[in-house]
């Protein structure tokens, strides 16, 4: 048995996003969240919906986030 529960262990700091068919690997999770929050706030229509979809997945801590 592990001495530290798995949930208490730090998760990987990398995340992969797929936005408009472009796959990007981020080494800083917080930087990815900040980018998609700003993108969501500065666009409208379908682009905003796509950015919001990725941002919400980032908030939930997924390792791979997509706009689909």
C-alpha positions as CSV (number, residue, x, y, z in Angstrom):
1,X,0.0,0.0,0.0
2,X,1.2,3.5,-0.7
3,X,2.2,5.7,2.2
4,X,0.6,8.7,0.4
5,X,-2.9,8.3,-1.1
6,X,-3.0,8.7,-4.8
7,X,-5.4,11.6,-4.6
8,X,-3.0,13.5,-2.4
9,X,-0.1,13.1,-4.9
10,X,0.5,16.0,-7.2
11,X,-0.9,15.5,-10.7
12,X,1.1,16.0,-13.9
13,X,1.6,19.6,-14.7
14,X,1.2,19.0,-18.5
15,X,-2.0,19.1,-20.4
16,X,-3.0,18.6,-24.0
17,X,-5.6,20.8,-25.7
18,X,-7.3,20.4,-29.0
19,X,-8.7,23.7,-30.4
20,X,-9.9,24.1,-34.0
21,X,-8.2,20.9,-34.8
22,X,-4.8,22.0,-33.5
23,X,-3.3,19.9,-30.8
24,X,-1.0,21.7,-28.3
25,X,0.9,20.3,-25.3
26,X,1.2,22.8,-22.4
27,X,3.8,22.3,-19.8
28,X,2.1,24.7,-17.4
29,X,-1.5,23.9,-16.5
30,X,-2.2,27.3,-15.1
31,X,-0.9,29.0,-18.2
32,X,-3.3,26.9,-20.4
33,X,-6.2,27.9,-18.1
34,X,-5.3,31.6,-18.3
35,X,-4.9,31.4,-22.1
36,X,-8.4,29.8,-22.6
37,X,-10.0,32.1,-20.1
38,X,-8.7,35.2,-22.0
39,X,-9.7,33.6,-25.3
40,X,-13.2,32.9,-24.0
41,X,-13.6,36.5,-22.8
42,X,-12.3,38.2,-26.0
43,X,-14.2,36.2,-28.6
44,X,-17.9,35.7,-29.3
45,X,-20.1,33.2,-31.1
46,X,-18.8,29.8,-31.9
47,X,-15.2,30.7,-31.1
48,X,-16.3,31.6,-27.6
49,X,-18.2,28.4,-27.2
50,X,-15.2,26.4,-28.3
51,X,-12.8,28.2,-25.9
52,X,-15.4,27.8,-23.1
53,X,-15.6,24.1,-23.7
54,X,-11.8,23.7,-23.4
55,X,-11.7,26.0,-20.3
56,X,-14.4,24.0,-18.4
57,X,-12.5,20.8,-19.1
58,X,-9.3,22.4,-17.8
59,X,-11.2,23.5,-14.6
60,X,-12.2,19.9,-14.1
61,X,-8.5,18.9,-14.2
62,X,-8.6,16.7,-17.4
63,X,-5.2,15.8,-19.0
64,X,-6.6,16.2,-22.5
65,X,-9.2,18.9,-23.3
66,X,-11.0,19.3,-26.6
67,X,-13.4,21.8,-28.1
68,X,-15.6,19.0,-29.4
